[in-house]
Amino acid sequence: MSTELANQQMCICLRGDFEVWVDKDRAEKLQNLLENNTGRQYIQMDDRTINTADIVAILRPQDMEDRTRRKNGERKCKYGEWHEARGICECGKNKIVNPDLHILDDAQWEKTKIIKDQLKDKLTFNKVDNHCA
């Protein structure tokens, strides 16, 4: 069972990484104001005066949580689960998450293993040659 707040919150993101959390209905009113805004304008929110030109986004709590996770070095796999940036995703077939943040499919996985084995053989071969010389 999910518990939600009676008044869902939204985050007004401002330049300088400032956050102002307000009720969803107030955020929607602000969105309407911004859509009809033709120039620089100051608005009063609680005890704050905000320059509308400094508003970067109005985001849902889930968006803010995702943003925080990305800042902390986590990445979301194609299955929608969070992992460390270059960690192992155990959601599918326990394959390593690549730097582009996609899980390697079977063909990519096999190609990576073949290249790795070839490089390993080449490095081992060169080491043997160097020791014999």
Helices and strands as residue ranges (DSSP letters): E 9-14, E 18-23, H 24-35, E 42-45, E 48-51, G 52-54, E 55-59, H 61-71, E 74-76, E 82-84, H 106-132
